[in-house]
Structure formats: C-alpha cells, structure tokens
Amino acid sequence: MTKDIQTPRAWQRMLSGRRLDLLDPSPLDVEIEDIAHGLSRVARWNGQTHGAYPFSVADHSLLVERLLRLSTPKISPRWQLAALLHDAPEYVIGDLISPFKAMVGGDYKELEHRLLAAIHLRFGLPVDVPQTAAKAIKRADQTAAWFEATQLAGFTLQEAQQFFSQPRLIIHESIDLTPLPPDEAKRKFLDRFAELEQHVNNQVQ
C-alpha cells in the first residue's frame, strides 16, 4: 500500500475569516484589520527593547511614515501609504532581524515581495513603488531603526552609526519613542491608514 502524501498547508486563517495563501497570495484575501492586528502583536528587535510593551511593527510602521513626512514634506499621500504598509507582510511572516534575513536569503525575500505585491494591489498601490519614493521610504526606515536602536534596543550612538542612518538634528529633536499597548498601536495604525486612504482616493477623483 502506498501512503497518502498530503500537500502541506500553505495558507493562514485570519481573524477576519480570510485564508491567505502564502505561496500565491490574493489581494482579495487581504484585509487591513488583519494587517493592523498582526503588526500590533509582532515585536521589533526580537522583543529586546526597553518599555512596558514590545515595540511592535505597527509602532515602527507609524514611525517610518511620520519620518517620511518630516524628511520629504511634499511627498504624495500615495507614497505615505506605501510607507505605512512597507512592512505589512510581517503580519503573516513575522519580523526577522536583519542578520537572520541575510542567512535565510532569497526565498524569504521572494515570499515577502509576493505578499507585499498582493497588499499593494488590494489598496490601489502599484506593485513597484517609483525609485525616488522607494529611496525616501528606505531612508525613513533606516532612520527609524536608528531611533529604535538608540532609544529602545540598547545600542550606543557609536554602534548605531555603524549600521543605521543617523537623522538630521531637526528630526532627532522631535522623536521620543514609547512602545504602545497592542490595542492602541492597532487603533493608531488603522486611524492613519484611513486618513491616508481618504487622501489617496481624493487625489484619484
């Protein structure tokens, strides 16, 4: 007798009831409430941060979008929304620290890209963000990492300067990080998403 070989399950059931296929994610199975819920419960820095709560990916996403606006005031709300969602795949796959991503290699990046493409399509963004906007978002992401490293994750200024982008003084003086309770981080993420989505829709009309 031959033993039946079952195909491993490749989908995750979300609290919304959606089943998101990780190998072939459909935009129709992406819900912003699932993203916000998941990101608010995923810890940055593997949880190795100061504070009563972990600094979540939702906290980080809000910070990156804020830093993008501070550094590039005239940038379109469309790319502000892309900044808010830049780590959205982590609601499914979690937040791997950079050293581990380097060890995992291309398979992880491919999965992350497919998920982000589905998320962008779901919310009316292009799969590939224009290079100028993508670079601005990346700079904001690196600056956010500098703040998180020095304020929360125990890095000295000298250590942080080796790995992250040190912010301009005007931005440096305006950022004070406090990890939020998950439910508050989720609410703030959803509120900011709704604001940006409305701005984007108004531009389209």
Phi, psi and chi 1 to 4 in degrees:
 res  aa     phi    psi   chi1   chi2   chi3   chi4
   1 MET       -  138.5  -64.3  177.4   62.4      -
   2 THR   -92.1  139.6   59.0      -      -      -
   3 LYS   -82.5  131.4 -173.3  175.6 -179.5  179.9
   4 ASP   -64.9  132.6  -68.7  -23.2      -      -
   5 ILE  -107.9  113.8  -59.9  176.9      -      -
   6 GLN   -87.3  138.4  -66.6 -174.9  -13.4      -
   7 THR   -68.5  129.2  -57.4      -      -      -
   8 PRO   -58.5  142.8  -22.0   32.4      -      -
   9 ARG   -66.7  128.1  176.8  171.0   65.0   88.4
  10 ALA  -112.5    7.2      -      -      -      -
  11 TRP  -114.8  156.4   52.9  -94.4      -      -
  12 GLN  -117.9  135.0  178.6  176.0  -15.8      -
  13 ARG   -83.0  128.9 -172.9 -170.2 -173.1  -77.7
  14 MET   -96.6  163.1  -57.5  -62.4  168.4      -
  15 LEU   -64.3  -24.0  -71.0 -179.7      -      -
  16 SER   -71.0  -13.7   65.4      -      -      -
  17 GLY   100.3  -11.2      -      -      -      -
  18 ARG   -67.4  148.9  -62.3  -71.7 -170.7 -175.4
  19 ARG  -115.3  108.9  -68.0 -174.6  178.0 -172.2
  20 LEU   -95.2  117.8 -176.8   67.0      -      -
  21 ASP   -79.1  116.6 -172.3  -28.6      -      -
  22 LEU   -70.1  -29.4  -85.8   65.7      -      -
  23 LEU   -81.3  -29.7  -60.7 -179.4      -      -
  24 ASP  -141.4   69.2 -173.8   20.9      -      -
  25 PRO   -68.1  134.2   23.7  -31.9      -      -
  26 SER  -102.0  135.6  167.8      -      -      -
  27 PRO   -56.9  -27.3  -24.5   33.9      -      -
  28 LEU   -67.3  -18.1  -62.9  177.0      -      -
  29 ASP  -100.6    9.5  -69.1  -37.0      -      -
  30 VAL  -100.3  125.9  172.8      -      -      -
  31 GLU  -127.0  135.5  -61.1  -69.5  -11.9      -
  32 ILE   -65.0  -31.1 -167.2   59.5      -      -
  33 GLU   -64.5  -38.2  -69.7   82.2    3.9      -
  34 ASP   -65.7  -42.0  -67.5  -29.1      -      -
  35 ILE   -61.8  -49.8  -68.0  173.4      -      -
  36 ALA   -62.2  -41.8      -      -      -      -
  37 HIS   -62.7  -47.1 -174.7   84.5      -      -
  38 GLY   -66.1  -47.4      -      -      -      -
  39 LEU   -64.1  -31.2  -64.5 -174.6      -      -
  40 SER   -71.6  -11.1   69.3      -      -      -
  41 ARG  -115.9    4.1  -74.3  158.0  173.4   75.5
  42 VAL  -100.0  124.7  175.0      -      -      -
  43 ALA   -87.3  135.2      -      -      -      -
  44 ARG   -74.5  157.6  -68.0  -89.0  -67.5  169.8
  45 TRP    58.1   29.7  -53.7   92.4      -      -
  46 ASN    53.2   28.4  -82.9  -14.2      -      -
  47 GLY    79.9    2.1      -      -      -      -
  48 GLN   -86.0   66.3  -63.0  -62.0  -51.0      -
  49 THR  -137.0  155.5   50.6      -      -      -
  50 HIS   -76.6  156.4  -61.9  -68.8      -      -
  51 GLY   122.1  163.0      -      -      -      -
  52 ALA   -69.9  -23.2      -      -      -      -
  53 TYR  -129.2  155.6  -58.3   96.5      -      -
  54 PRO   -62.8  150.3  -18.4   29.9      -      -
  55 PHE   -83.1  109.9 -168.1   77.1      -      -
  56 SER   -84.8  166.6   70.9      -      -      -
  57 VAL   -66.1  -28.7  178.0      -      -      -
  58 ALA   -64.5  -44.2      -      -      -      -
  59 ASP   -56.5  -48.4  -71.9  -43.7      -      -
  60 HIS   -61.6  -42.7  168.5   74.9      -      -
  61 SER   -63.5  -41.6  -60.0      -      -      -
  62 LEU   -63.2  -38.5  -71.0  161.4      -      -
  63 LEU   -66.0  -44.0  175.4   60.5      -      -
  64 VAL   -62.1  -44.2  169.9      -      -      -
  65 GLU   -64.3  -37.3 -167.4  -89.3  -33.6      -
  66 ARG   -66.1  -44.6  179.0 -175.0  174.1 -169.2
  67 LEU   -65.1  -34.6  -70.8  169.3      -      -
  68 LEU   -61.3  -44.4  179.0   68.5      -      -
  69 ARG   -65.5  -38.5  -76.2 -176.0  -77.3  116.6
  70 LEU   -67.0  -38.8  -73.6  171.5      -      -
  71 SER   -86.7  -25.4   61.6      -      -      -
  72 THR  -135.7   73.0  -40.8      -      -      -
  73 PRO   -58.1  -29.4  -21.1   32.0      -      -
  74 LYS   -93.0    7.2  -64.7 -177.5  179.4  179.6
  75 ILE   -67.2  144.8 -163.0  163.5      -      -
  76 SER   -63.9  144.5  167.1      -      -      -
  77 PRO   -55.4  -27.5  -26.9   35.5      -      -
  78 ARG   -58.8  -42.0 -178.1  177.5  -60.7  -85.4
  79 TRP   -83.3  -23.3  -48.1  132.7      -      -
  80 GLN   -62.9  -40.7  -66.2  173.1   37.3      -
  81 LEU   -64.5  -40.8 -179.3   59.1      -      -
  82 ALA   -60.9  -37.6      -      -      -      -
  83 ALA   -65.2  -43.5      -      -      -      -
  84 LEU   -59.8  -33.4 -174.3   70.2      -      -
  85 LEU   -98.5    8.1  -64.0  172.4      -      -
  86 HIS   -62.7  -28.1   79.5  -75.8      -      -
  87 ASP  -109.7   18.1  -84.7  -18.0      -      -
  88 ALA   -57.0  -33.6      -      -      -      -
  89 PRO   -56.7  -20.0  -28.4   37.4      -      -
  90 GLU   -70.3   -9.8  -65.1  178.5    6.6      -
  91 TYR   -68.4  -16.9   88.8  106.5      -      -
  92 VAL  -106.4  -44.6  178.6      -      -      -
  93 ILE  -104.8   -0.6   56.5  179.8      -      -
  94 GLY    77.6  178.4      -      -      -      -
  95 ASP  -110.1  104.8  179.9   33.9      -      -
  96 LEU   -86.6  133.8  -61.7 -176.1      -      -
  97 ILE   -67.2  154.1   59.7  173.2      -      -
  98 SER   -54.4  -42.4  -63.9      -      -      -
  99 PRO   -60.0  -36.3  -25.1   35.1      -      -
 100 PHE   -73.7  -36.7 -167.3   46.6      -      -
 101 LYS   -58.2  -40.5  -75.2 -177.2 -179.1  179.4
 102 ALA   -63.6  -33.1      -      -      -      -
 103 MET   -75.6  -37.7  -67.0  177.9   63.2      -
 104 VAL   -68.4  -43.0  172.6      -      -      -
 105 GLY    85.1 -151.3      -      -      -      -
 106 GLY   -65.3  -32.5      -      -      -      -
 107 ASP   -60.7  -41.1  -71.2  -16.6      -      -
 108 TYR   -64.0  -44.5  175.0   86.7      -      -
 109 LYS   -62.8  -38.6  -77.4  -66.9 -176.0 -176.3
 110 GLU   -65.5  -43.9  174.8   60.4   26.6      -
 111 LEU   -62.3  -44.1  174.1   57.9      -      -
 112 GLU   -60.6  -42.1 -170.9  175.7   46.8      -
 113 HIS   -66.3  -40.9 -176.7  -93.2      -      -
 114 ARG   -64.0  -41.5  -85.6 -176.8  -69.6 -168.4
 115 LEU   -65.7  -43.6  -73.3  164.8      -      -
 116 LEU   -65.8  -35.5 -172.1   57.9      -      -
 117 ALA   -61.9  -44.4      -      -      -      -
 118 ALA   -63.9  -39.4      -      -      -      -
 119 ILE   -65.4  -44.6  -69.1  164.4      -      -
 120 HIS   -61.0  -44.5  -85.4 -153.6      -      -
 121 LEU   -62.9  -37.6  -70.0  172.0      -      -
 122 ARG   -62.1  -34.1  171.4   66.0  176.6   82.6
 123 PHE  -111.4   22.1  -59.6  118.1      -      -
 124 GLY    75.9   22.2      -      -      -      -
 125 LEU  -102.3  151.6  -63.6  172.4      -      -
 126 PRO   -67.6  149.6   24.0  -32.4      -      -
 127 VAL   -58.7  -43.8  170.3      -      -      -
 128 ASP  -108.4  117.7  -65.3  -47.0      -      -
 129 VAL   -73.1  138.5  174.2      -      -      -
 130 PRO   -52.3  147.5  -25.7   33.6      -      -
 131 GLN   -56.9  -42.1 -170.9  174.8   33.2      -
 132 THR   -62.3  -45.7  -59.4      -      -      -
 133 ALA   -67.2  -40.6      -      -      -      -
 134 ALA   -61.0  -40.6      -      -      -      -
 135 LYS   -66.8  -39.1  -74.7 -176.9  177.0  179.6
 136 ALA   -64.8  -40.5      -      -      -      -
 137 ILE   -65.6  -41.2  -67.1  169.9      -      -
 138 LYS   -62.5  -42.2 -176.6   63.1  175.4  177.1
 139 ARG   -62.2  -42.6  -74.5 -165.3  -59.2  -89.7
 140 ALA   -63.5  -38.2      -      -      -      -
 141 ASP   -63.4  -44.3 -170.1   24.8      -      -
 142 GLN   -68.1  -36.6  -68.0  174.4  -22.9      -
 143 THR   -66.6  -40.8  -58.3      -      -      -
 144 ALA   -58.8  -41.8      -      -      -      -
 145 ALA   -62.0  -35.8      -      -      -      -
 146 TRP   -64.2  -46.8 -171.1   90.3      -      -
 147 PHE   -61.1  -45.6  -78.8  117.0      -      -
 148 GLU   -63.3  -42.4  -66.0  166.2   20.7      -
 149 ALA   -62.8  -43.9      -      -      -      -
 150 THR   -83.5  -30.9   55.7      -      -      -
 151 GLN   -93.0  -26.7  -67.8 -170.3   25.2      -
 152 LEU  -124.8  -33.4  -60.5  173.1      -      -
 153 ALA  -101.4    8.4      -      -      -      -
 154 GLY    83.1    9.2      -      -      -      -
 155 PHE   -75.0  139.8  -78.8   62.5      -      -
 156 THR   -75.2  163.9   65.3      -      -      -
 157 LEU   -59.6  -39.1  -67.4  178.4      -      -
 158 GLN   -64.1  -42.6  -69.0   74.3   19.0      -
 159 GLU   -64.3  -45.5  -73.4  175.4  -36.0      -
 160 ALA   -63.0  -36.7      -      -      -      -
 161 GLN   -65.8  -21.1  -72.8  166.4   -2.3      -
 162 GLN   -76.4  -27.7  -66.6  178.9   44.1      -
 163 PHE  -119.0  -20.9  -56.6  108.8      -      -
 164 PHE  -129.0  165.5  -48.3  111.0      -      -
 165 SER   -85.2  114.7  -62.7      -      -      -
 166 GLN   -71.5  132.9 -175.5  170.2   -3.3      -
 167 PRO   -74.8  161.3   28.2  -35.4      -      -
 168 ARG   -65.5  154.9  -61.5 -165.7  -48.7 -106.3
 169 LEU   -57.7  -40.8 -178.0   61.8      -      -
 170 ILE   -62.1  -35.6 -172.7  172.0      -      -
 171 ILE   -77.2  -40.9  -65.5  177.2      -      -
 172 HIS   -54.0  -41.1 -173.2 -175.8      -      -
 173 GLU   -75.4  -11.8  -67.3  177.3  -18.5      -
 174 SER  -105.6    2.0   61.8      -      -      -
 175 ILE  -115.5  122.8  -57.3  -63.4      -      -
 176 ASP  -136.8  111.2 -176.0   16.7      -      -
 177 LEU   -90.4  132.2  -58.4 -176.5      -      -
 178 THR  -135.5  114.8  -58.2      -      -      -
 179 PRO   -58.6  136.5  -23.8   34.4      -      -
 180 LEU   -95.5  152.6  -61.0  173.3      -      -
 181 PRO   -57.8  146.5  -19.9   31.1      -      -
 182 PRO   -52.0  -44.1  -28.4   35.5      -      -
 183 ASP   -65.5  -34.7  -74.3  -12.2      -      -
 184 GLU   -72.0  -40.8 -174.4  176.4   -9.6      -
 185 ALA   -62.5  -40.4      -      -      -      -
 186 LYS   -62.5  -45.7  175.1 -178.6  176.5  179.2
 187 ARG   -62.9  -44.6  177.6 -177.3   58.9   76.8
 188 LYS   -65.3  -38.0  -72.0 -166.2  171.3 -174.4
 189 PHE   -62.6  -46.7 -175.6   94.8      -      -
 190 LEU   -65.3  -39.7  -73.3  171.7      -      -
 191 ASP   -62.6  -45.3  -72.6  -12.0      -      -
 192 ARG   -67.9  -38.4 -173.8   59.1 -176.1  151.0
 193 PHE   -58.5  -45.7  172.6   85.6      -      -
 194 ALA   -62.3  -40.4      -      -      -      -
 195 GLU   -62.3  -47.8  -69.7  173.5    0.8      -
 196 LEU   -68.5  -39.4  -70.5  172.3      -      -
 197 GLU   -61.0  -39.2 -173.4  179.1   45.3      -
 198 GLN   -65.1  -42.4 -176.6   62.9   48.0      -
 199 HIS   -61.7  -42.8  -73.6  -50.0      -      -
 200 VAL   -65.0  -44.3  170.4      -      -      -
 201 ASN   -62.3  -38.6  -70.6  -19.8      -      -
 202 ASN   -65.5  -33.6  -72.0  -18.6      -      -
 203 GLN   -67.6  -36.5  -78.0 -171.6  -26.4      -
 204 VAL   -70.8  -36.1  172.6      -      -      -
 205 GLN   -69.8      -  -67.0  172.7    0.4      -
